[in-house]
């Protein structure tokens, strides 16, 4: 079972500036067939993300930087329920 959750796969790197992401989200840069690709992903620990991408892309793994996310990971994706 993977600890890594991919929030956006093969996305534009500008999505990393979204402040509505959890603060544990990282922008991962890797190369596939000569094309640079970006994923926004999250995990309990940063090393889990690194290990996941290192296992998948080994030599093609380039960089991993924290996004601008500001949301508590426990609250990310939850929806406010309105009381009647």
Order of alpha helices (4+ residues) and beta strands (2+ residues): beta-beta-beta-alpha-beta
